[in-house]
Amino acid sequence: MRLPIKKEQKMFEQITVSDEVKSLDKDVSGQSFKNAVITIENANIRWRTDAGSVTSTKGLLGVSGGIIVLSTNSAIKNFRAIRESGTDALLNVQYS
């Protein structure tokens, strides 16, 4: 018996978050990504998905070792992050 396999586009990237605001680098404008799972390494970050300004003191706290799950294409497109302190953070991002 042959099982149906649903093919999904999947991509992976790593982003270094420093003292300048970063967005997700993959060109998602023409893609239909609905989810992004982001793990945070090395340092804490501040992040937002509402198109507002994010700073090292303004935004949701993402802690080193934490996970962020974005569940809409809009959230993926609007994601912005900056490091919270003097150490750069590394984001590992898996899209599906």
N, C-alpha and C positions, 0 to 999 in steps of 0.2 A: 504494500500500500504506500502510495506516495503522499507525503504530507505537504500541504501548501506552505510555502515560506514567503512571508511578507518582507519585501526588501525595504529597508529604511536607509536614508542617507545618514551617514555618521562621519563626523570629523573630530579631530583632536587638535588642540593647540596649547602652548604654554605662553604665558604673558608675565613679564616682569613689571611689577607695580612699584613705581618710585614716587618722587615728589610732584610729578605731573599727572593729571587725570588721564586714565586709560579707559578705553572701551574694548569690547570684544573685537578682535582683529579680523576674524573670518568674515567674508562678504556674505552676510545673511540676507541681503536685500532680495536676491532672486531665489533664495532657498525657502523651503517650507519647514525649517527646524521649529519644533514645538517645545523642545526641552534642552536645557543645558545644565549639566552638573559640574560645579566648580569646587575644587578643593584648594585650600589656602595653605601655603607653606612659608616658613621662615619669619613671618612678621604679621601683625594685625593690619587690617585695612578698614576703610570706611567705604560704603557703596550705596548706590541708589539706582532705581529703575524708573523713576517718575519724571525724568528729564530736568529735575532740579539740580542745583549746584552741589557738588560734593567737595568737602574739604577734609583736612586731617582731623577736624573736630566736629564736622557736620555730616551726618549720614548714618546708615546702619552699621554697627560694628561687626566685622567679620574677623574672628579670631584665628590665629595660626593653628592649624589642625582641624579647622572647621570646614563645613560643607555648605554651599549655597545651591539651591535648586531653583532654576527659572523655568516656568511651565507655560510661557507664551512666547510667540515670536516677537511681540512688542517689547516684552521685558528683556529679551536677548538684545534687541536693537538699541534699547535705551540704557542698558547697563553701563555704569560708570564707576570707577574705583580709584582710590588714591591710598598710599600707605599712611599709617597712623603716626609713625615715629620715624626715626632716622635710618631704619633698616628696610631694605627693599623686600617686598613679598613676591612670591611666585604663585601664579594661578595656573592650575591644570584644568582645562576645560574640555568636556566631552559633549558634543552636540548629537541630538537624535531627532 
